[in-house]
Amino acid sequence: MAKVTPMMEQYLSVKAQAQDAFLFFRLGDFYEMFFEDAVLAARELEITLTSRGAGAEEDRIPMCGVPYHSAENYIARLIEKGYKVAICEQVEDPAEAKGVVRREIVRVVTPGTVMDGKTLSERANNYLAAVVERSGRWAIAACDLTTGELYAVATESAADAADELAVYAVTEVVCPPYVSDRLKETLEGRLKHVVYTERQLIAGDDGAWLTERFPALRLDGLDGTHRSAAALLLQYLTETQKRSLGHLHEVRVYEPSVYMTLDPFTRKNLELTETVRDRARKGSLLEMLDKTATSMGARLLRRWLDKPLMSAGAIRLRLDAVEALQKNLLLREDMRELLKRVYDLERLSGRIAYGSANARDLNALAATLAVVPELMELSRGAGSELLGTISGDPDDGADIRDWIEAAVHPEPPASTREGGLIRDGYDAHLDKLREASKSGKRWIAELEQAEREATGIRSLKIGYNKVFGYYIEVTRANLGMVPEGRYERKQTLAAAERYVTPELKEKEALILEAEEKMVDLEYGIFQQLREKIAAEIPRLQRLAERLASLDAIQSLASVAAANRYVRPDVHEGFDLDIESGRHPVVESVLTSGTFIANDTRLTMDETRALLITGPNMAGKSTYMRQVALIMIMAQIGSFVPAKRARVPIVDRVFTRIGAADDLAGGQSTFMVEMQDIQTMIAKATEKSLVVIDELGRGTSTGEGMAIAQAVIEHLHENVGCKTLVSTHYHELAHLEGSLRYLSNACMAVKESGGQVTFLRKLVSGAADTSYGIYCAQLAGLPDSVIDRAYALLHEFEANAEARAAAPAVVGAAAGGGKPQRRGGAPDAAIHQLDMFADWNAAPPAPKRDPRADELVELVKRADVLNMTPIEAMNFLFELKKKTLS
Ligand SMILES: Nc1ncnc2c1ncn2[C@@H]1O[C@H](COP(=O)(O)OP(=O)(O)OP(=O)(O)O)[C@@H](O)[C@H]1O
């Protein structure tokens, strides 16, 4: 483009500072976008693309725009789609500008830095993280800009860093390019909707940079790697926010080992915060546990669930507090009622720091502070150490509340630029101006009466509009009575004429001047107050944290009381002993009393691993998940769904479900499963809990079974962790004989009159069958298919028996014999029924056809789940050829 207009020149130079964002360029009442921004925005926002001349006529450029008053909506839509928006405003008064009005970017909104709008959930944090790598250590600095929380943690590998990022459910990651490549590779799409923003590390000394730019920021405990991450994060925030970040006043550093590690897959699979099927909060453990009354409490409870504790002392402190409230219904109810009056102090503080809080926000702050003394009084009386600490802090923000109550009008408008913000009597000058404006208005009201009398026009009115100011209005019928000379015509309407008089004009000038001054003065007073409060933000944040903790504890106590949960006895040993445990979520959706409770005993000296076989639909997955959930609940300080529970502290919970259940995940799910198993084997310790549902299902039976056995043996021999494995491979039951600490268990069923009832009771011993065909029958498959399936099964079993008669090929890895302690026969009342007992006596097996055997063998060996469609076609073609040959 040869020559551009001065305005375009300005646009291009501003755009150069916001390459990776849409530039919303303010022109009058619109934000305009040009060039590629315009083309893309028109498509994403479904708005009309136009063009305008930018210099020479042939250089028409694409453009589109959105009205500034509805820009928030458009910005939110772009952010939701993972874009960034740089907002460029006029920064000088057009009247004073020489040439093009100066324009600057005032803020860049990005997915990780949204401060308001509907993109932001009230009950969840919105984290932005910076990630750096230094000599193999990966540090993360994560910040929720809306609340001012700022954390730093360093991990030893990219995989661990990825786990941490998943905990924060970050929406945006700022990192150098090589780090983003590694993270993307490690996360492999497991963290959905993350925007990667590539930035280089800051040049020079991170620590010096931080102290120079953020002198008030506390950096205790940060090492060099943490500091790099914090500096990168704050540099990005400075670049995008272009304003005070006074509410970020402390970086909290922690060791990853102070919390239980839960990888993204385990979180997802256990449905801790959202369900697998529709990623909804409803149906998750969080939804079950969340009876908080405030958004702060809801966010804190989620953070607790994201990071279960590892210290028995800290867990017991929380449990004591929960117990104190669980036992005291009245206290709990009173607390809840008071908490309902508490506003989101964390986000209010953020808005105050940002200078975007309005007068209503300050009133909300005062209303919140008003509740604090009573809440703390209740908390003090509850009789728990943690509640005592929370209420022991004497700061209730009474001074801040007084400032607000003295100054701010009880019912102010949402805008801070229209006056009406400040109470009468607060500022003498403002009162004077108000009086002047009021007396002017009184004078005008009196004038109306006087003019009616002077002219004899009874319908004469004095009105006001923004364009013409005050005027005297006379209807057309009365125009003849208008005094000649004294009234000056100003505006003609269809039914009336409007006039002014010199004295009305003079009064108007006085009133408007007073009002303008009043608006400015009120805004000035308000701003001063807001800044004064901004200096107290660390206090407000501490208070917010105390209130959030009360709410989270109150929530856990309410849930415990409502669902008959018990206090777990948490200890640092190995043994797990749950009497009559229940699955908190499944139980809540079943009609009361129908959930069948089950015991769990995993001990160092007897059973460390359970191999659970049993029919489909019998409740294996539910049972294993319930054990994991109970352990996680205990470590966040929650009561648990059981009659009694002694729960050891675990460092990690791993879960893995069969590949076939995870098909939505992508192409090679079996590969992903194996990678997860690899991580599990590498990371699990004796203090971990491993839950594997349908191990090795994604490949052929032989290989699947071999892998399952090898993994179980490895966990048993080399790790010694608590393990729950469910399998369809009943053949693996023999492992009980060779693995000292493994026991068989199964889900009991009862049969009567050809009907199978799942009893959902875990009993010792191995199941004989999966009842898969029975399930198929329940699902309504035609009788012909069911009959044929039974016939084939019978045949397969006969083959298997024949093979079993040959020399054994599967040897036990565990050396040494194991005492005979097979699980024993199931309860007499509960038969591990052999569905095929009748079958053995039933029609003789069809005559053996070697060709059919070969086909069956081929089909059995086929790894269908890992075949491409073409391979599957070829395979089918081969089969067909063989049947014809
Ligand atoms: N203890 C229980 N009490 C009552 N109902 C239960 C119980 N456990 C499971 N259920 C019900 O049984 C259904 C099947 O349970 P689950 O998915 O755990 O079975 P499964 O043995 O893992 O089956 P599959 O092997 O087919 O995956 C669940 O949807 C649940 O509603």
The ligand as a Tripos MOL2 file, in Angstrom:
@<TRIPOS>MOLECULE
LIG
   31    33     1     0     0
SMALL
NO_CHARGES

@<TRIPOS>ATOM
      1 N1        -23.7660  -51.0050   45.5720 N.pl3     1 LIG1
      2 C1        -24.7580  -50.7330   44.7110 C.ar      1 LIG1
      3 N2        -26.0270  -50.6070   45.1440 N.ar      1 LIG1
      4 C2        -27.0140  -50.3350   44.2740 C.ar      1 LIG1
      5 N3        -26.8350  -50.1820   42.9570 N.ar      1 LIG1
      6 C3        -25.6100  -50.2980   42.4520 C.ar      1 LIG1
      7 C4        -24.5070  -50.5760   43.3010 C.ar      1 LIG1
      8 N4        -23.3930  -50.6360   42.5510 N.ar      1 LIG1
      9 C5        -23.7790  -50.4140   41.2760 C.ar      1 LIG1
     10 N5        -25.0990  -50.1990   41.2180 N.ar      1 LIG1
     11 C6        -25.8740  -49.9450   39.9980 C.3       1 LIG1
     12 O1        -25.4640  -50.8910   39.0120 O.3       1 LIG1
     13 C7        -25.0910  -50.2590   37.7970 C.3       1 LIG1
     14 C8        -23.8740  -50.9510   37.1800 C.3       1 LIG1
     15 O2        -22.7730  -50.7780   38.0150 O.3       1 LIG1
     16 P1        -21.2880  -50.7760   37.4660 P.3       1 LIG1
     17 O3        -21.1840  -49.9430   36.2660 O.co2     1 LIG1
     18 O4        -20.4400  -50.4620   38.6310 O.co2     1 LIG1
     19 O5        -21.1260  -52.2970   37.0430 O.3       1 LIG1
     20 P2        -19.8600  -53.0610   36.4540 P.3       1 LIG1
     21 O6        -19.7730  -54.3350   37.2070 O.co2     1 LIG1
     22 O7        -18.6870  -52.1990   36.4630 O.co2     1 LIG1
     23 O8        -20.3360  -53.3620   34.9930 O.3       1 LIG1
     24 P3        -19.4770  -53.5820   33.6490 P.3       1 LIG1
     25 O9        -18.5530  -54.6950   33.9040 O.co2     1 LIG1
     26 O10       -20.5370  -53.9000   32.6470 O.co2     1 LIG1
     27 O11       -18.8220  -52.2540   33.3930 O.co2     1 LIG1
     28 C9        -24.8090  -48.8200   38.1880 C.3       1 LIG1
     29 O12       -25.2650  -47.9810   37.1960 O.3       1 LIG1
     30 C10       -25.5450  -48.5870   39.4830 C.3       1 LIG1
     31 O13       -26.7540  -47.9090   39.2300 O.3       1 LIG1
@<TRIPOS>BOND
     1     1     2 1
     2     2     3 ar
     3     2     7 ar
     4     3     4 ar
     5     4     5 ar
     6     5     6 ar
     7     6     7 ar
     8     6    10 ar
     9     7     8 ar
    10     8     9 ar
    11     9    10 ar
    12    10    11 1
    13    11    12 1
    14    11    30 1
    15    12    13 1
    16    13    14 1
    17    13    28 1
    18    14    15 1
    19    15    16 1
    20    16    17 2
    21    16    18 1
    22    16    19 1
    23    19    20 1
    24    20    21 2
    25    20    22 1
    26    20    23 1
    27    23    24 1
    28    24    25 2
    29    24    26 1
    30    24    27 1
    31    28    29 1
    32    28    30 1
    33    30    31 1
@<TRIPOS>SUBSTRUCTURE
     1 LIG1         1 GROUP 0 **** ****
